Amino acid sequence: MYSTRKIGLCFFAALILSGCATRRYQPVPMVPNETASRLETRSLGDEDLHAFVEKNVGHAVAPWPPKTWNLATLSLAALYFNPSLEGAKARVEEVQAAIVTAGARPNPSLSVAPGVPSPYLFNLDFSVPIETGGKRGHRIQAARSLDRAARFDLADSAWKVHGGVRVALLNYLLASRRLDLVRSEEQIRVDQANILEQRFLVGEIPRPEVDLARIELSKTHLTINSAEGQLAEAKAALAASIGIPVRSLQEFDFSWSDLDSPPSAESFSPERIQREAVLNRLDVRRSLAQYAAAEADLQLEVSKQYPDVQIGPGYTYEEKNNFFTLGLLTTLPIFNRNQGPIAEAEARRKEAAAAFLEKQAQVIAGSERALALYIAALKELAGADQSLRKLQDAQLQMMEQAVRLGEEDRLSLNGVQIESSVVAQARLGALAHAQSALGELEDAVQQPLDPGDVFSIGPESPALNKSPKESKR
């Protein structure tokens, strides 16, 4: 009787100790007012952002915050603030936890059956499960493959954030230039309208010529209003791509050193672009990792043909007699040998292989299309450059010289200046097409192609690994 109580006490002590080791639930409530307040207080002057930028650029950044921001620093700010990455980071944490789950060994079991009502009957069985066929190793391999896939997915999301910043910064700088060109044209048209007004007053020209000039001036005013609205919209889009309120951008300037000089078409051979797309695209590498996970799942299902066993000692107390036994428990694979799950896993592997081949073909076709569009955009830009240089270097300079010598009047010069402004705006549009096409080509290979853009991202990039303090932002 004494030994029975002793064994029972040991059993309950074990239960209490195991309960002390359990993890307790920690609530994390979402309060909309608090989260909105944190979003509204974000700023490029954030000191934690300062440390984050310095860690990624590899050198001190002073003064802070810098007055002028470029594509690389704005992209880092977006990786720090943009909330679209948080979901991908949470998925990485989830698959990392899945690795722990896959590697967990099954717990032993303990069965206690006290005699009721007789105190002279007591039974205790202890069982240790043993997995066979390398099932645990296959589970871990599948989980690790999914972990790589999740990291590629995170890097892919980060590249899309960088691409969003690139598009937004490009649109903002081009909108600012367009506004400057239209304002310059406005001054020319004001001067033109004043000259025509003076000529009308002295009777040199009829009234319709003055009215026509005033109408063109009014159109320019409307174009300025539209350009100012586009600039404000572009700044708001830039702030949104970073993940900060638009007012946080008011005190800063933005630069793009090679904006007017996109790389030549000769620097990108079709072979190089295709190779970079196939080898560097993060979604292709993610698809390959998913295929590896499907392969490990199939190996796991095949190994389940071999049943697991449970082995353990047993103890029985009966009428002051002690009995010790050694038990073995297993499942007999008589009615099925896991054929169904194996066939399902084989089908999933085929599906993953087909998805990989489809993604690879899409990437190759997309890279070829992006290169063709970029080459066409460069030709358009070259034609606009030639027209603008011809007008400015020849006709405009000759007209300015003629006005200085008194051979031509200012009205003729205004006409050439307006023509130059129109050509400059057309050239700006061609530049927008070329830079947009370059951005699409970079997206096709997911790698910077502009020599001035050193931003690069990968699964192990430090920009994707915030400290716990930074992750609260």
NUTOR-842622 format. One record per residue (C-alpha): residue in three letters; x, y, z. Coordinates in pm, 1 decimal. Last residue first. Layout:
N
ALA, X, Y, Z
...
This chain:
473
ARG, 790.6, 5068.4, -3519.7
LYS, 793.1, 4770.2, -3287.0
SER, 1023.2, 4574.4, -3520.4
GLU, 1299.8, 4828.2, -3463.2
LYS, 1325.1, 4743.0, -3095.7
PRO, 1330.9, 4369.9, -3169.5
SER, 1616.3, 4428.5, -3415.5
LYS, 1523.8, 4427.4, -3781.2
ASN, 1632.3, 4156.6, -4021.9
LEU, 1517.7, 4230.8, -4375.9
ALA, 1766.6, 4514.6, -4430.0
PRO, 2042.3, 4275.4, -4318.5
SER, 2002.5, 4092.7, -4651.2
GLU, 1988.2, 3714.0, -4606.6
PRO, 1698.1, 3644.8, -4842.6
GLY, 1829.8, 3892.8, -5100.3
ILE, 1811.5, 4262.1, -5183.9
SER, 2019.3, 4500.5, -5387.7
PHE, 2035.7, 4878.7, -5398.0
VAL, 2343.7, 5002.4, -5581.2
ASP, 2150.3, 5224.2, -5821.7
GLY, 2387.0, 5463.9, -5998.6
PRO, 2510.1, 5195.5, -6237.1
ASP, 2144.8, 5133.8, -6341.6
LEU, 2083.2, 4760.1, -6373.1
PRO, 1964.9, 4688.5, -6016.9
GLN, 1850.3, 4324.9, -5979.4
GLN, 1511.4, 4161.1, -5978.1
VAL, 1568.6, 4021.5, -6329.9
ALA, 1227.6, 4117.1, -6472.4
ASP, 1188.5, 4388.2, -6208.2
GLU, 1506.2, 4551.5, -6339.1
LEU, 1362.8, 4537.9, -6691.0
GLU, 1038.8, 4693.2, -6568.3
GLY, 1237.2, 4971.6, -6401.5
LEU, 1434.1, 5026.8, -6721.1
ALA, 1104.5, 5054.9, -6911.2
SER, 987.4, 5318.3, -6661.4
GLN, 1317.7, 5503.0, -6703.2
ALA, 1285.8, 5498.6, -7083.0
HIS, 918.4, 5598.2, -7086.0
ALA, 980.8, 5885.0, -6842.5
LEU, 1275.4, 6000.3, -7053.9
ALA, 1048.4, 6002.2, -7360.2
GLY, 798.2, 6215.0, -7169.4
LEU, 1074.6, 6454.2, -7066.9
ARG, 1183.1, 6475.7, -7431.8
ALA, 828.8, 6569.3, -7527.5
GLN, 835.8, 6835.9, -7257.3
ALA, 1165.9, 6965.3, -7395.0
VAL, 1018.6, 6969.4, -7747.7
VAL, 727.6, 7182.1, -7626.8
SER, 964.2, 7414.7, -7440.6
SER, 1183.1, 7452.5, -7750.5
GLU, 876.9, 7542.0, -7958.7
ILE, 784.6, 7800.2, -7698.0
GLN, 1137.8, 7939.1, -7712.6
VAL, 1126.4, 7952.5, -8094.5
GLY, 801.9, 8147.9, -8086.7
ASN, 931.4, 8375.1, -7814.7
LEU, 1239.1, 8455.0, -8025.5
SER, 1015.4, 8561.6, -8314.2
LEU, 823.6, 8786.6, -8076.3
ARG, 1144.9, 8926.9, -7936.8
ASP, 1230.6, 9092.9, -8268.7
GLU, 1483.7, 8984.7, -8529.5
GLU, 1786.2, 9153.2, -8688.2
GLY, 1851.5, 9373.1, -8387.8
LEU, 2194.0, 9225.1, -8320.5
ARG, 2081.1, 9086.6, -7983.5
VAL, 1766.7, 8949.5, -8146.4
ALA, 1971.6, 8778.1, -8419.2
GLN, 2196.8, 8616.0, -8157.3
GLU, 1894.8, 8483.2, -7970.7
MET, 1753.1, 8351.4, -8299.5
MET, 2078.6, 8179.6, -8387.4
GLN, 2098.1, 8020.5, -8041.3
LEU, 1739.7, 7895.7, -8066.1
GLN, 1776.7, 7758.8, -8420.9
ALA, 2105.7, 7578.5, -8379.5
ASP, 2200.6, 7443.5, -8038.3
GLN, 1851.1, 7458.6, -7889.4
LEU, 1654.6, 7318.3, -8183.0
LYS, 1908.8, 7058.4, -8289.2
ARG, 1971.7, 6958.9, -7928.0
LEU, 1599.9, 6912.4, -7864.9
SER, 1544.8, 6710.4, -8181.2
GLN, 1844.9, 6487.2, -8109.6
ASP, 1741.6, 6429.9, -7750.2
ALA, 1386.9, 6340.7, -7859.0
GLY, 1520.7, 6088.2, -8110.0
ALA, 1754.1, 5935.4, -7849.4
LEU, 1463.6, 5909.7, -7603.6
GLU, 1248.2, 5724.2, -7856.6
LYS, 1537.0, 5490.9, -7935.7
LEU, 1585.9, 5430.6, -7561.8
ALA, 1215.5, 5347.8, -7525.0
ALA, 1239.7, 5089.6, -7803.3
ILE, 1542.4, 4924.6, -7637.2
TYR, 1357.8, 4923.9, -7302.7
LEU, 1046.9, 4765.6, -7452.8
ALA, 1255.1, 4488.8, -7613.8
LEU, 1438.1, 4425.1, -7285.8
ALA, 1109.4, 4402.0, -7095.2
ARG, 967.6, 4154.9, -7349.9
GLU, 1272.9, 3930.7, -7329.7
SER, 1266.1, 3942.7, -6948.6
GLY, 896.5, 3857.0, -6941.4
ALA, 940.6, 3559.1, -7172.8
ILE, 1222.2, 3419.7, -6957.3
VAL, 1029.3, 3485.2, -6635.9
GLN, 711.7, 3326.8, -6768.6
ALA, 902.6, 3015.6, -6878.5
GLN, 1064.1, 2983.4, -6534.3
LYS, 729.0, 3029.7, -6361.1
GLU, 568.3, 2759.2, -6575.9
LEU, 859.1, 2521.0, -6513.6
PHE, 836.2, 2580.0, -6138.1
ALA, 458.3, 2541.8, -6132.6
ALA, 485.7, 2215.7, -6328.2
ALA, 740.4, 2081.9, -6079.6
ALA, 519.1, 2184.7, -5786.2
GLU, 220.0, 2010.3, -5946.4
LYS, 425.0, 1697.5, -6009.9
ARG, 532.5, 1701.4, -5644.3
ARG, 171.6, 1749.3, -5535.8
ALA, 69.4, 1450.2, -5748.6
GLU, 340.8, 1236.7, -5587.8
ALA, 221.7, 1348.7, -5244.2
GLU, -136.6, 1248.2, -5328.1
ALA, -18.1, 909.0, -5454.3
ILE, 176.9, 853.8, -5132.4
PRO, -123.9, 962.7, -4924.3
GLY, -341.6, 703.2, -5101.1
GLN, -95.3, 413.2, -5097.3
ASN, -32.2, 429.9, -4721.1
ARG, 33.4, 53.3, -4706.0
ASN, -327.0, -53.4, -4657.5
PHE, -527.1, -341.4, -4505.3
ILE, -240.1, -530.7, -4343.3
PRO, 8.4, -269.7, -4225.5
LEU, 4.1, -391.0, -3860.6
THR, 24.1, -98.9, -3620.3
THR, 270.0, -131.7, -3331.4
LEU, 278.1, -191.8, -2955.4
LEU, 553.0, -359.1, -2753.4
GLY, 526.7, -422.9, -2377.1
LEU, 775.3, -514.9, -2105.0
THR, 620.3, -643.4, -1781.2
PHE, 684.6, -617.2, -1407.1
PHE, 456.5, -779.9, -1145.4
ASN, 458.5, -699.9, -773.2
ASN, 252.2, -904.1, -526.4
LYS, 89.4, -753.0, -217.4
GLU, -257.9, -850.9, -346.2
GLU, -193.2, -707.9, -691.4
TYR, 58.4, -440.8, -789.2
THR, 120.3, -415.5, -1161.4
TYR, 410.9, -243.5, -1338.5
GLY, 467.1, -195.7, -1710.5
PRO, 777.7, -127.5, -1913.6
GLY, 782.1, 47.0, -2250.4
ILE, 781.7, 19.7, -2624.6
GLN, 573.8, 197.2, -2881.9
VAL, 631.7, 127.2, -3249.0
ASP, 597.7, 326.5, -3569.3
PRO, 473.5, 155.6, -3882.7
TYR, 683.6, 144.8, -4201.9
GLN, 469.4, 256.0, -4493.9
LYS, 498.5, 602.4, -4336.6
SER, 843.2, 628.8, -4499.2
VAL, 677.9, 674.2, -4839.4
GLU, 465.5, 958.1, -4700.6
LEU, 774.1, 1132.2, -4562.7
GLN, 965.5, 1091.3, -4888.6
LEU, 671.5, 1251.2, -5069.8
ASP, 672.2, 1540.2, -4824.5
ALA, 1046.7, 1585.2, -4882.8
GLU, 989.3, 1615.8, -5258.1
ALA, 704.7, 1863.4, -5201.5
ALA, 939.3, 2072.6, -4985.2
ALA, 1204.4, 2063.5, -5258.9
TYR, 939.9, 2181.0, -5508.4
GLN, 857.1, 2471.6, -5276.3
ALA, 1225.8, 2562.4, -5268.5
LEU, 1230.1, 2568.9, -5649.4
SER, 924.0, 2794.2, -5653.4
ARG, 1098.3, 3031.6, -5413.0
ARG, 1404.1, 3037.7, -5638.6
VAL, 1184.1, 3128.6, -5934.3
ASP, 1002.5, 3391.4, -5723.7
LEU, 1334.6, 3542.6, -5622.0
ARG, 1454.3, 3596.7, -5976.0
ASN, 1833.4, 3572.8, -5973.2
LEU, 1922.0, 3264.3, -6175.6
VAL, 1656.9, 3261.9, -6448.4
ALA, 1629.3, 3640.1, -6477.3
GLU, 2004.4, 3696.8, -6463.1
ARG, 2060.0, 3437.7, -6737.3
GLN, 1786.4, 3585.8, -6956.0
ILE, 1924.8, 3937.5, -6915.5
ARG, 2278.7, 3822.6, -6989.1
GLU, 2178.1, 3628.5, -7299.6
PRO, 1966.3, 3915.4, -7429.9
SER, 2271.3, 4145.8, -7403.3
PHE, 2238.2, 4449.0, -7179.2
SER, 2520.1, 4705.4, -7204.1
GLU, 2444.0, 4765.3, -7571.6
ALA, 2101.1, 4906.2, -7480.4
SER, 2268.3, 5201.3, -7312.8
PRO, 2219.4, 5269.8, -6943.8
PRO, 1980.4, 5553.3, -6849.9
SER, 2137.2, 5900.4, -6858.5
ASP, 1892.3, 6172.0, -6754.4
LEU, 1812.2, 6015.0, -6415.5
ASP, 2173.6, 5932.8, -6341.0
SER, 2212.4, 6131.1, -6017.8
TRP, 1860.5, 6089.1, -5885.6
SER, 1793.3, 6338.4, -5607.7
PHE, 1529.0, 6426.2, -5350.4
ASP, 1497.1, 6726.2, -5120.5
PHE, 1359.5, 6727.0, -4767.0
GLU, 1151.8, 6960.9, -4548.1
GLN, 808.6, 6861.4, -4679.3
LEU, 861.6, 6486.3, -4675.9
SER, 716.1, 6421.1, -4326.0
ARG, 399.2, 6603.4, -4433.1
VAL, 322.7, 6312.3, -4664.0
PRO, 270.3, 6069.7, -4375.8
ILE, 510.9, 5773.0, -4370.9
GLY, 502.2, 5424.3, -4523.7
ILE, 774.1, 5461.2, -4786.0
SER, 547.1, 5392.9, -5083.7
ALA, 281.2, 5611.5, -4920.2
ALA, 521.6, 5907.2, -4892.6
LEU, 612.0, 5872.0, -5260.7
ALA, 244.4, 5848.0, -5357.4
ALA, 172.1, 6168.3, -5163.1
LYS, 460.5, 6339.4, -5341.4
ALA, 329.2, 6220.4, -5678.7
GLU, -20.5, 6350.7, -5598.6
ALA, 121.0, 6691.7, -5506.7
LEU, 322.0, 6696.4, -5829.5
GLN, 19.8, 6588.9, -6034.0
GLY, -188.2, 6867.5, -5879.4
GLU, 82.1, 7123.0, -5958.4
ALA, 98.3, 6991.9, -6316.4
SER, -278.9, 7026.0, -6356.7
ASN, -273.3, 7383.2, -6227.8
ILE, 19.7, 7457.5, -6458.1
THR, -166.1, 7309.4, -6755.7
LEU, -465.1, 7530.2, -6675.1
HIS, -240.4, 7837.8, -6673.4
THR, -85.6, 7722.6, -7003.8
LYS, -431.9, 7697.3, -7157.3
SER, -497.7, 8053.4, -7043.3
LEU, -176.8, 8166.1, -7215.0
GLU, -285.3, 7991.8, -7535.3
ILE, -617.1, 8176.5, -7517.6
ARG, -437.2, 8506.6, -7456.9
ALA, -219.1, 8447.2, -7764.3
LEU, -529.3, 8376.3, -7975.8
ASP, -696.7, 8689.0, -7844.1
VAL, -395.7, 8899.8, -7941.1
GLU, -395.4, 8757.6, -8292.8
PRO, -772.4, 8806.1, -8313.1
ARG, -734.5, 9183.1, -8240.2
PRO, -565.9, 9271.9, -8567.2
ILE, -197.1, 9361.6, -8594.4
GLU, 8.6, 9680.8, -8638.8
GLY, -254.9, 9919.2, -8502.9
VAL, -50.2, 10084.6, -8228.9
LEU, -263.5, 9916.5, -7962.8
PHE, -244.7, 9582.9, -8145.7
ARG, 135.6, 9594.7, -8143.6
GLN, 135.9, 9658.1, -7768.3
GLU, -102.3, 9369.2, -7708.3
LEU, 112.1, 9143.9, -7927.7
ILE, 417.0, 9224.9, -7716.4
ASN, 224.5, 9165.0, -7392.3
ALA, 89.3, 8829.9, -7518.1
GLN, 439.9, 8713.0, -7610.9
ASP, 584.7, 8814.8, -7273.8
VAL, 306.2, 8627.9, -7096.8
ARG, 363.5, 8333.2, -7333.1
ILE, 733.4, 8322.4, -7243.7
GLN, 660.0, 8341.2, -6871.9
GLU, 405.9, 8059.3, -6904.9
GLU, 656.4, 7845.5, -7093.4
SER, 889.6, 7869.0, -6794.1
ARG, 603.9, 7765.4, -6567.6
VAL, 533.4, 7469.2, -6796.0
LEU, 897.2, 7361.7, -6789.3
ASP, 921.2, 7391.4, -6410.1
LEU, 600.0, 7190.1, -6365.6
ARG, 735.0, 6921.1, -6596.0
ARG, 1053.5, 6902.7, -6393.9
SER, 862.7, 6855.4, -6068.5
ALA, 639.7, 6592.6, -6227.4
LEU, 950.4, 6410.2, -6351.4
LEU, 1103.7, 6413.8, -6002.4
TYR, 780.8, 6290.5, -5841.4
ASN, 711.6, 6021.8, -6101.0
LEU, 1065.1, 5884.3, -6067.9
LEU, 1043.6, 5886.2, -5687.7
ALA, 711.7, 5698.8, -5696.7
VAL, 832.0, 5440.9, -5949.1
ARG, 1153.5, 5377.7, -5757.0
VAL, 970.7, 5360.7, -5422.9
GLY, 732.7, 5100.2, -5563.2
GLY, 1024.1, 4901.3, -5702.9
HIS, 1192.2, 4903.6, -5361.4
VAL, 868.4, 4776.0, -5204.1
LYS, 848.0, 4509.8, -5475.3
TRP, 1205.9, 4407.0, -5392.4
ALA, 1108.8, 4375.4, -5026.0
SER, 813.6, 4152.7, -5117.1
ASP, 1045.4, 3929.2, -5319.9
ALA, 1287.5, 3916.7, -5026.0
LEU, 1002.1, 3807.0, -4800.8
ASP, 892.3, 3543.6, -5053.4
PHE, 1249.9, 3419.2, -5080.4
ARG, 1252.6, 3388.0, -4701.3
ALA, 921.0, 3200.1, -4710.6
ALA, 1058.0, 2957.9, -4971.3
ARG, 1369.4, 2898.7, -4762.9
ASP, 1149.4, 2820.8, -4460.7
LEU, 937.1, 2591.6, -4677.4
SER, 1251.2, 2396.9, -4761.8
ARG, 1341.6, 2383.2, -4391.3
ALA, 997.0, 2246.8, -4308.2
ALA, 1024.6, 1974.9, -4573.0
GLN, 1370.2, 1874.4, -4449.5
ILE, 1249.5, 1865.2, -4088.3
ARG, 955.6, 1641.3, -4178.9
HIS, 1187.7, 1410.7, -4376.9
GLY, 1427.0, 1383.8, -4080.8
ARG, 1141.6, 1303.4, -3842.0
LYS, 1008.1, 1030.8, -4070.0
GLY, 1342.7, 850.0, -4097.6
GLY, 1178.9, 510.8, -4153.0
THR, 1080.5, 454.0, -3792.1
GLU, 944.2, 670.8, -3514.0
ILE, 972.8, 529.8, -3160.2
PRO, 701.8, 596.5, -2902.3
VAL, 798.4, 541.4, -2533.4
SER, 532.5, 380.9, -2311.3
PHE, 503.2, 365.2, -1932.0
ASP, 230.6, 147.9, -1780.1
LEU, 114.4, 150.1, -1415.5
ASN, -144.5, -82.6, -1253.6
PHE, -266.5, -94.2, -894.8
LEU, -486.5, -341.2, -702.9
TYR, -454.8, -392.0, -328.4
PRO, -631.6, -70.4, -231.9
SER, -964.2, -234.4, -336.1
PRO, -1235.3, 12.5, -433.4
VAL, -1117.7, 83.6, -691.9
GLY, -763.6, -26.1, -775.2
PRO, -546.4, 247.2, -921.8
ALA, -494.9, 259.2, -1300.9
VAL, -201.0, 479.7, -1404.1
SER, -95.7, 522.7, -1770.9
LEU, 211.2, 717.6, -1870.3
SER, 289.6, 826.5, -2224.2
PRO, 619.7, 922.8, -2384.4
ASN, 634.2, 1244.5, -2584.0
PRO, 683.7, 1239.5, -2958.1
ARG, 1007.3, 1405.5, -3076.3
ALA, 986.3, 1759.8, -3200.8
GLY, 1180.6, 1823.8, -3520.3
ALA, 878.9, 1906.1, -3734.3
THR, 738.3, 2138.5, -3468.6
VAL, 1067.7, 2324.6, -3437.2
ILE, 1082.4, 2359.0, -3815.3
ALA, 720.4, 2479.3, -3808.6
ALA, 826.7, 2757.6, -3571.9
GLN, 1063.8, 2877.1, -3841.2
VAL, 775.3, 2845.0, -4086.3
GLU, 564.8, 3081.6, -3875.4
GLU, 845.7, 3330.7, -3820.3
VAL, 894.3, 3352.2, -4197.0
ARG, 518.4, 3398.5, -4239.2
ALA, 528.9, 3685.9, -3988.2
LYS, 801.6, 3850.9, -4194.6
ALA, 585.7, 3823.3, -4507.6
GLY, 293.4, 3984.3, -4323.0
GLU, 512.5, 4263.1, -4187.1
LEU, 649.7, 4356.3, -4528.3
SER, 340.7, 4553.3, -4638.8
PRO, 377.3, 4780.9, -4334.8
ASN, 640.8, 5001.9, -4502.4
PHE, 851.3, 5168.0, -4230.2
TYR, 1198.0, 5009.8, -4227.3
LEU, 1198.0, 4866.1, -4578.4
ALA, 1060.2, 5201.2, -4695.3
ALA, 1338.5, 5391.4, -4518.6
LEU, 1588.7, 5160.5, -4687.2
SER, 1428.2, 5235.4, -5022.8
LEU, 1447.7, 5610.2, -4952.5
THR, 1818.0, 5572.3, -4877.3
ALA, 1883.5, 5384.3, -5203.1
LEU, 1665.7, 5606.0, -5423.9
ASN, 1819.7, 5931.4, -5306.5
TRP, 1751.6, 6160.1, -5009.7
THR, 1874.8, 6517.3, -4969.1
LYS, 1875.2, 6712.3, -4640.0
PRO, 2022.1, 6420.4, -4450.2
PRO, 1853.6, 6333.9, -4118.7
TRP, 2096.6, 6314.0, -3959.4
PRO, 2422.0, 6487.6, -4034.2
ALA, 2587.4, 6247.5, -4071.3
VAL, 2543.9, 5890.2, -4193.3
ALA, 2812.4, 5662.3, -4053.0
HIS, 2917.7, 5366.9, -4265.5
GLY, 2804.9, 5018.5, -4367.6
VAL, 2507.0, 5120.9, -4579.7
ASN, 2282.7, 4866.8, -4405.6
LYS, 2378.2, 4925.9, -4043.5
GLU, 2387.5, 5301.4, -4101.3
VAL, 2033.2, 5295.1, -4241.0
PHE, 1896.3, 5096.9, -3944.2
ALA, 2072.5, 5319.2, -3690.5
HIS, 1921.2, 5630.2, -3849.1
LEU, 1580.6, 5459.1, -3872.9
ASP, 1601.8, 5411.2, -3496.2
GLU, 1673.7, 5783.0, -3468.8
ASP, 1361.2, 5880.8, -3665.6
GLY, 1431.2, 6187.8, -3879.9
LEU, 1257.2, 6036.2, -4180.4
SER, 937.2, 6059.7, -3976.3
ARG, 660.3, 5841.8, -3840.8
THR, 421.4, 6021.1, -3606.0
GLU, 107.3, 5951.2, -3809.9
LEU, 167.8, 5576.3, -3818.0
ARG, 214.6, 5563.2, -3441.5
SER, -112.2, 5752.6, -3390.1
ALA, -297.1, 5516.2, -3620.7
THR, -168.4, 5217.8, -3421.1
GLU, -278.0, 5379.0, -3093.5
ASN, -624.7, 5474.7, -3215.4
PRO, -681.6, 5132.1, -3370.6
VAL, -600.9, 4941.0, -3049.2
MET, -486.8, 4588.0, -3132.9
PRO, -457.9, 4368.8, -2822.9
VAL, -149.7, 4153.6, -2764.8
PRO, -251.9, 3885.2, -2512.8
GLN, 22.8, 3662.7, -2370.3
TYR, -76.9, 3298.5, -2327.1
ARG, 143.5, 3100.9, -2091.7
ARG, 422.1, 2864.9, -2189.7
THR, 437.8, 2532.7, -2006.6
ALA, 733.8, 2445.4, -1786.0
CYS, 540.3, 2473.6, -1457.8
GLY, 280.2, 2228.3, -1591.7
SER, 550.4, 1965.4, -1646.2
LEU, 654.4, 2003.0, -1283.6
ILE, 295.7, 1958.6, -1162.8
LEU, 242.8, 1647.1, -1376.5
ALA, 568.6, 1491.7, -1253.9
ALA, 467.0, 1558.1, -895.9
PHE, 133.5, 1386.4, -967.7
PHE, 314.1, 1072.0, -1086.6
CYS, 561.9, 1072.5, -798.4
LEU, 273.1, 1094.9, -553.5
GLY, 101.9, 799.9, -719.8
ILE, 418.8, 589.9, -704.1
LYS, 457.1, 664.2, -336.0
ARG, 93.7, 586.3, -267.6
THR, 129.8, 246.2, -432.0
SER, 456.4, 176.8, -247.5
TYR, 284.2, 236.3, 84.2
MET, 0.0, 0.0, 0.0
